[in-house]
Amino acid sequence: MAAERVLVGGWYGAGNLGDEMLLDLFIRWCREQGAEPTAISIDAPATRRLHGIAAVDIFDLDGVLGAMRDADLFALGGGGLLQTHHNFTLGALYDFTAADIGSYVRPMLMARQLGVPTLFWAQGLGPLEGDEPRAVVRDLLSWVGHASLRDDDSLALVRELGCERAFPVAPDPAWAWPLPDTVARAPGGARRIAIVPRSWDTAPAWSDHFLGALRHRLAPGEASIVWMVSQANAVPGRASDDLDFIRSMMERLGGEYEQSLQIHASPSDWASTLAGCDAAIVMRMHAQVLALRLGLPVLAIEYDPKMAVVSSDAGLKDAHRVSVGSPPEAWEHHLADWLSAPAMAAASPSPAVAALASRALVHRGVLHAALAAAHPGRGTQPSWRSEGVDWIGAWRRAALEAELARTRVRMAELSQRLGDAEAELARLRGP
């Protein structure tokens, strides 16, 4: 009998197009096997509203622990979760409230301690700079139950870390996400060009170079610009959205251009809006996948190797790929070629894109295999081990130590106030 209850963790709740697509697909594929997922989320109410499933807060130790004890399987993924674009430290593994890449690893450690089977699903690994992140990932790969990777670069990194296990490699599951019914693009009128940008601190000048080239190569009135927000949910202290950055780009482009801003919570609504456009300039990998699947002419702004992998796998022309760190003249060249009439011709998805969609179903098979191997009830009784680290105990100690520190601060403040009051009382009483 297959697993019935699955706990899944990832970058869920931030309104990120790609991650919400992956969670939507994960839910569909679990339900095909009669399993019901619960998600660990940075905004649990938002996840409940969007996907209609149970969700627990990523930093709620008791909530995650309760969900893990009820689970027959824990899955991490998919997406590019384990990387050092953001802080990834060994110390964060010992503090359940630390906002660090380690927050994805902690539930894996909890599952291991409780004896819950694990799945490392559809992962894009790296970059991993530094000894600590590499040590953590190397350890995880040595004991995780089932796993799948989304590209050969991730497998190469696995081998570089010294792991020789045979992990299936297949394109990102988003290639197999079921496209919603779309509205045909209206004939005539100005071309509708979707732009899906993001800020990128390692190349902050990219937006100035891009906008300068766009103003030079695209006259006002030649196209209607549809700005699309790929991460739409700002969660204070946890996640920022793309809104302020996109609004600044709209302002810098200038009021003489016809521009609109599109914000969608659901991947289906997002895909439907994109399908109503004639072309797309994308700086988000899953927006790139969607645009290619819809047969749109795509200009890919490649800020990360994962986008370069998608471009190569889909057969995107080199002239329609621009690195985020390119000089201004390169932006001019790529935009000029992409905006030419032949490049803008309507097209159907290429055979390469269709093949990617078929190959992505490997991740479905890996998930189903993990569900079949994880029998109901296996995760309901804790299986404490004498060896290794007591992670749950460590997290509880960290929480208690933090509360003790806060209490000591309050006591010191009260002591100071008491001393001040006694001194004032003595002054009022006089000699």
C-alpha positions as CSV (number, residue, x, y, z in Angstrom):
1,M,0.0,0.0,0.0
2,A,1.4,3.4,-1.0
3,A,1.9,6.5,1.1
4,E,-1.2,8.4,1.9
5,R,0.2,11.5,3.6
6,V,3.1,13.5,2.1
7,L,4.9,16.5,3.6
8,V,6.7,18.7,1.0
9,G,9.1,21.6,1.5
10,G,10.4,24.2,-0.9
11,W,10.2,27.9,-1.8
12,Y,6.4,27.9,-1.4
13,G,4.3,30.8,-0.4
14,A,6.3,33.6,-1.9
15,G,4.1,33.7,-5.0
16,N,7.1,32.7,-7.2
17,L,5.7,31.5,-10.6
18,G,8.1,28.5,-10.9
19,D,7.8,27.2,-7.4
20,E,4.0,27.5,-7.3
21,M,3.9,25.6,-10.7
22,L,6.1,22.9,-9.2
23,L,3.9,22.6,-6.1
24,D,0.8,22.5,-8.3
25,L,2.3,19.6,-10.3
26,F,3.5,17.8,-7.2
27,I,-0.1,17.9,-5.8
28,R,-1.5,16.6,-9.0
29,W,1.0,13.7,-9.3
30,C,0.5,12.8,-5.6
31,R,-3.2,12.6,-6.0
32,E,-2.9,10.3,-9.0
33,Q,-1.6,7.8,-6.4
34,G,-4.1,8.6,-3.7
35,A,-1.7,10.6,-1.6
36,E,-2.5,14.1,-0.1
37,P,0.3,16.6,0.4
38,T,0.9,19.1,3.2
39,A,3.3,21.9,2.4
40,I,5.9,23.7,4.4
41,S,5.6,27.3,3.4
42,I,7.0,30.8,4.1
43,D,3.3,32.0,4.0
44,A,1.1,29.1,5.0
45,P,-2.2,31.0,4.6
46,A,-1.3,32.0,1.1
47,T,-0.4,28.4,0.2
48,R,-3.7,27.1,1.6
49,R,-5.6,29.7,-0.4
50,L,-3.8,29.1,-3.7
51,H,-3.5,25.3,-3.7
52,G,-6.3,24.2,-1.3
53,I,-4.0,22.0,0.8
54,A,-2.9,22.0,4.4
55,A,0.3,24.1,5.1
56,V,2.6,24.8,8.0
57,D,4.9,27.7,8.6
58,I,8.6,27.0,7.7
59,F,9.8,28.3,11.1
60,D,7.1,26.8,13.3
61,L,9.0,23.9,14.9
62,D,6.0,22.3,16.6
63,G,3.9,22.7,13.4
64,V,6.5,21.1,11.2
65,L,7.2,18.4,13.7
66,G,3.5,17.5,14.0
67,A,3.2,17.4,10.2
68,M,6.3,15.3,9.9
69,R,5.1,12.8,12.5
70,D,1.9,12.4,10.5
71,A,3.7,12.0,7.2
72,D,4.5,8.7,5.3
73,L,7.0,10.5,3.1
74,F,8.9,13.8,3.2
75,A,9.9,15.4,-0.1
76,L,12.2,18.4,-0.7
77,G,11.7,20.2,-3.9
78,G,11.7,20.8,-6.6
79,G,13.7,23.8,-7.8
80,G,17.1,25.3,-7.2
81,L,16.9,25.3,-3.4
82,L,20.4,24.3,-2.3
83,Q,22.8,27.0,-3.6
84,T,25.0,29.8,-2.2
85,H,23.4,32.8,-4.0
86,H,22.0,33.3,-0.4
87,N,23.5,32.5,3.0
88,F,24.0,28.7,3.5
89,T,25.8,28.0,6.8
90,L,26.3,25.0,9.0
91,G,25.3,27.0,12.1
92,A,21.8,27.6,10.7
93,L,21.1,23.9,10.9
94,Y,21.0,24.2,14.7
95,D,18.5,27.1,14.8
96,F,15.1,26.3,13.5
97,T,14.2,30.0,13.1
98,A,17.4,31.0,11.1
99,A,16.5,32.4,7.7
100,D,19.1,30.6,5.7
101,I,19.3,28.0,2.9
102,G,19.7,25.6,5.8
103,S,15.9,26.0,6.4
104,Y,15.4,23.6,3.5
105,V,17.8,21.1,5.0
106,R,16.4,21.1,8.6
107,P,13.2,19.2,7.7
108,M,15.3,16.6,5.9
109,L,17.3,16.1,9.2
110,M,14.0,16.0,11.1
111,A,12.6,13.3,8.8
112,R,15.8,11.2,9.2
113,Q,15.6,11.4,13.0
114,L,11.9,10.4,13.0
115,G,12.5,7.6,10.5
116,V,10.3,9.2,7.8
117,P,11.3,8.2,4.2
118,T,12.8,11.0,2.2
119,L,12.7,12.2,-1.4
120,F,15.1,14.8,-2.9
121,W,12.9,15.7,-5.8
122,A,13.7,17.5,-9.2
123,Q,16.6,19.4,-7.7
124,G,18.8,21.9,-9.4
125,L,22.0,22.0,-7.3
126,G,24.5,24.9,-7.1
127,P,26.4,26.9,-7.1
128,L,27.9,25.7,-3.9
129,E,30.8,27.9,-2.8
130,G,32.6,27.1,0.5
131,D,33.3,24.1,2.6
132,E,30.3,24.2,4.8
133,P,27.5,24.1,2.1
134,R,29.4,21.4,0.3
135,A,29.7,19.3,3.4
136,V,26.0,19.6,4.2
137,V,24.9,18.6,0.7
138,R,27.5,15.8,0.5
139,D,26.1,14.4,3.7
140,L,22.5,14.7,2.6
141,L,23.2,12.9,-0.7
142,S,24.7,10.0,1.1
143,W,21.5,9.0,2.9
144,V,18.5,10.5,1.2
145,G,16.0,7.7,0.1
146,H,14.9,8.7,-3.4
147,A,16.1,11.5,-5.6
148,S,16.0,13.1,-9.1
149,L,18.0,16.0,-10.6
150,R,16.9,18.5,-13.2
151,D,20.1,18.9,-15.2
152,D,23.5,17.5,-16.0
153,D,25.3,20.3,-14.2
154,S,23.7,19.2,-11.0
155,L,24.8,15.6,-11.6
156,A,28.3,16.9,-12.3
157,L,28.3,18.7,-8.9
158,V,27.0,15.6,-7.2
159,R,30.0,13.7,-8.6
160,E,32.4,16.5,-7.7
161,L,31.1,16.1,-4.1
162,G,32.2,12.5,-4.2
163,C,28.7,10.9,-4.4
164,E,28.5,8.0,-7.0
165,R,24.8,7.1,-6.5
166,A,22.7,6.7,-9.6
167,F,20.3,9.7,-9.6
168,P,17.8,10.1,-12.5
169,V,18.4,13.3,-14.5
170,A,15.5,14.9,-16.4
171,P,14.4,18.4,-17.5
172,D,12.5,20.5,-14.9
173,P,9.0,19.2,-14.2
174,A,7.6,22.5,-15.3
175,W,8.1,21.3,-18.9
176,A,5.3,18.8,-18.2
177,W,3.0,21.2,-16.3
178,P,-0.5,21.1,-18.0
179,L,-1.0,24.3,-19.9
180,P,-4.4,25.9,-19.2
181,D,-6.9,26.7,-21.9
182,T,-5.6,29.9,-23.4
183,V,-7.2,32.8,-25.3
184,A,-5.9,33.2,-28.9
185,R,-3.8,36.3,-29.5
186,A,-5.9,38.9,-31.2
187,P,-4.8,39.7,-34.8
188,G,-3.8,43.2,-35.8
189,G,-2.8,46.1,-33.5
190,A,0.6,46.6,-31.8
191,R,2.6,43.6,-30.9
192,R,2.3,42.7,-27.2
193,I,5.7,42.0,-25.8
194,A,5.9,40.4,-22.3
195,I,8.9,41.3,-20.2
196,V,9.6,39.2,-17.1
197,P,12.6,40.8,-15.2
198,R,14.2,40.5,-11.8
199,S,16.8,42.5,-9.9
200,W,20.2,40.9,-9.8
201,D,22.8,42.4,-7.5
202,T,25.9,40.9,-9.1
203,A,25.1,42.8,-12.3
204,P,23.2,45.9,-11.2
205,A,23.7,47.8,-14.5
206,W,21.9,45.2,-16.6
207,S,18.5,47.0,-16.5
208,D,20.1,50.3,-17.7
209,H,21.8,48.5,-20.6
210,F,18.6,46.7,-21.5
211,L,16.3,49.8,-21.3
212,G,18.8,51.8,-23.3
213,A,18.9,49.2,-26.1
214,L,15.1,48.8,-26.0
215,R,14.5,52.6,-26.4
216,H,17.0,52.6,-29.3
217,R,15.6,49.5,-31.1
218,L,11.9,49.8,-30.4
219,A,10.0,53.0,-31.1
220,P,7.0,54.0,-29.1
221,G,3.8,52.7,-30.8
222,E,5.6,49.7,-32.3
223,A,4.6,47.5,-29.4
224,S,2.7,47.3,-26.2
225,I,4.9,46.3,-23.2
226,V,3.3,43.9,-20.8
227,W,5.4,43.7,-17.6
228,M,4.8,40.5,-15.7
229,V,5.5,39.9,-12.1
230,S,7.1,36.5,-11.4
231,Q,7.3,36.8,-7.7
232,A,4.3,38.6,-6.3
233,N,4.0,38.0,-2.6
234,A,6.2,40.0,-0.2
235,V,6.5,38.4,3.2
236,P,8.2,40.8,5.7
237,G,11.5,39.4,6.8
238,R,11.2,36.4,4.5
239,A,10.6,37.3,0.9
240,S,10.5,40.3,-1.3
241,D,8.5,40.7,-4.5
242,D,9.5,42.1,-7.9
243,L,7.0,45.0,-7.9
244,D,9.2,47.9,-6.9
245,F,12.0,46.9,-9.3
246,I,9.5,46.5,-12.2
247,R,7.8,49.8,-11.5
248,S,11.2,51.5,-11.5
249,M,11.9,49.9,-14.9
250,M,8.6,51.1,-16.3
251,E,9.3,54.7,-15.1
252,R,12.8,54.6,-16.6
253,L,11.5,53.3,-20.0
254,G,9.3,56.4,-20.2
255,G,5.7,57.4,-20.5
256,E,5.7,57.6,-24.3
257,Y,5.5,53.7,-24.4
258,E,2.3,51.9,-23.9
259,Q,2.9,49.8,-20.7
260,S,0.8,47.6,-18.4
261,L,1.7,45.7,-15.2
262,Q,0.3,42.2,-14.7
263,I,0.2,40.6,-11.3
264,H,-1.2,37.1,-10.9
265,A,-1.3,34.7,-7.9
266,S,-2.0,31.5,-9.8
267,P,0.3,29.9,-12.4
268,S,-2.7,29.3,-14.6
269,D,-3.7,33.0,-14.7
270,W,-0.1,33.9,-15.3
271,A,0.2,31.4,-18.2
272,S,-3.0,32.7,-19.8
273,T,-1.8,36.3,-19.8
274,L,1.5,35.2,-21.3
275,A,-0.3,33.2,-24.0
276,G,-2.1,36.5,-25.0
277,C,1.3,38.1,-25.9
278,D,3.2,37.9,-29.2
279,A,6.7,37.5,-27.8
280,A,8.5,37.4,-24.5
281,I,11.7,38.8,-22.9
282,V,12.4,36.6,-19.8
283,M,14.8,36.7,-16.9
284,R,13.1,33.9,-14.9
285,M,13.7,30.3,-15.8
286,H,10.1,29.1,-15.4
287,A,8.8,32.0,-17.4
288,Q,11.3,31.0,-20.1
289,V,9.9,27.4,-20.0
290,L,6.3,28.6,-20.3
291,A,7.1,31.0,-23.2
292,L,8.9,28.3,-25.1
293,R,6.1,25.8,-24.6
294,L,3.6,28.4,-25.9
295,G,5.7,28.8,-29.0
296,L,6.5,32.5,-28.4
297,P,9.6,34.2,-29.8
298,V,11.9,34.3,-26.7
299,L,14.8,36.6,-25.8
300,A,16.4,35.0,-22.7
301,I,18.3,37.2,-20.3
302,E,20.6,34.5,-18.7
303,Y,21.5,35.5,-15.1
304,D,22.2,31.9,-14.0
305,P,23.5,28.6,-15.6
306,K,20.0,27.1,-15.2
307,M,18.6,29.5,-17.8
308,A,21.5,28.7,-20.1
309,V,20.6,25.0,-19.8
310,V,17.0,25.7,-20.8
311,S,18.1,27.8,-23.8
312,S,20.5,25.1,-24.9
313,D,18.1,22.2,-24.4
314,A,15.3,24.0,-26.3
315,G,17.6,25.0,-29.2
316,L,17.3,28.7,-28.7
317,K,19.5,30.7,-31.1
318,D,22.7,32.2,-29.6
319,A,21.5,35.6,-31.0
320,H,18.4,35.3,-28.8
321,R,20.4,34.7,-25.6
322,V,22.1,37.5,-23.7
323,S,24.1,37.3,-20.5
324,V,23.1,39.6,-17.7
325,G,26.6,40.9,-17.5
326,S,26.9,41.8,-21.2
327,P,28.2,45.3,-22.3
328,P,25.7,47.8,-23.8
329,E,26.7,47.0,-27.4
330,A,25.8,43.3,-26.9
331,W,22.3,44.3,-25.7
332,E,21.9,46.4,-28.8
333,H,23.0,43.5,-31.0
334,H,20.8,40.8,-29.4
335,L,17.7,43.1,-29.3
336,A,18.1,44.2,-32.9
337,D,18.3,40.6,-34.1
338,W,15.4,39.4,-31.9
339,L,13.1,42.3,-33.0
340,S,13.6,41.6,-36.7
341,A,10.6,40.4,-38.6
342,P,11.7,36.7,-39.1
343,A,12.4,36.4,-35.4
344,M,9.0,37.7,-34.5
345,A,7.1,35.3,-36.8
346,A,4.5,33.2,-34.9
347,A,5.6,29.7,-34.3
348,S,4.5,26.5,-32.7
349,P,6.6,24.8,-30.0
350,S,9.7,23.1,-31.5
351,P,10.2,19.4,-31.5
352,A,12.9,19.9,-28.9
353,V,10.4,21.5,-26.6
354,A,8.0,18.6,-27.0
355,A,10.8,16.2,-26.2
356,L,11.6,18.1,-23.1
357,A,8.0,17.9,-21.9
358,S,8.1,14.1,-22.4
359,R,11.4,13.6,-20.6
360,A,10.3,15.7,-17.7
361,L,7.8,13.0,-16.7
362,V,10.8,11.1,-15.3
363,H,10.3,13.2,-12.1
364,R,6.7,11.9,-12.0
365,G,8.0,8.3,-12.0
366,V,10.5,9.0,-9.3
367,L,7.7,10.6,-7.1
368,H,5.4,7.6,-7.7
369,A,8.2,5.2,-6.8
370,A,8.9,7.0,-3.6
371,L,5.2,7.0,-2.7
372,A,4.9,3.3,-3.4
373,A,7.9,2.5,-1.2
374,A,6.7,4.6,1.7
375,H,4.0,2.6,3.4
376,P,1.3,4.3,5.5
377,G,2.1,4.6,9.2
378,R,5.9,4.4,8.9
379,G,6.3,8.0,9.9
380,T,3.8,8.1,12.7
381,Q,6.0,6.6,15.4
382,P,9.3,8.4,16.2
383,S,12.3,6.2,15.6
384,W,14.9,7.8,17.8
385,R,18.5,6.9,17.3
386,S,21.4,7.0,19.8
387,E,23.9,8.0,17.1
388,G,24.2,11.4,15.4
389,V,22.7,14.7,16.4
390,D,19.4,15.2,18.2
391,W,18.2,17.9,15.8
392,I,14.8,18.4,17.4
393,G,16.4,18.7,20.9
394,A,18.9,21.2,19.4
395,W,16.2,23.3,17.9
396,R,14.2,23.3,21.2
397,R,17.3,24.3,23.1
398,A,18.0,27.1,20.7
399,A,14.4,28.4,21.1
400,L,14.6,28.2,24.9
401,E,18.0,29.9,25.0
402,A,16.6,32.7,22.8
403,E,13.6,33.1,25.1
404,L,16.0,33.1,28.2
405,A,18.1,35.8,26.6
406,R,15.0,37.9,25.9
407,T,13.8,37.4,29.5
408,R,17.2,38.5,30.8
409,V,17.0,41.7,28.8
410,R,13.5,42.4,30.1
411,M,14.7,41.7,33.7
412,A,17.7,44.1,33.2
413,E,15.3,46.8,32.0
414,L,13.0,46.3,34.9
415,S,15.9,46.3,37.3
416,Q,17.0,49.6,35.9
417,R,13.5,51.1,36.1
418,L,13.3,49.9,39.7
419,G,16.6,51.5,40.6
420,D,15.5,54.8,38.9
421,A,12.2,54.7,40.8
422,E,13.9,54.1,44.2
423,A,16.3,57.0,43.5
424,E,13.5,59.3,42.6
425,L,11.5,58.3,45.7
426,A,14.6,58.9,47.9
427,R,15.0,62.4,46.3
428,L,11.3,63.2,46.9
429,R,11.5,62.2,50.6
430,G,14.4,64.5,51.1
431,P,17.2,64.4,53.7
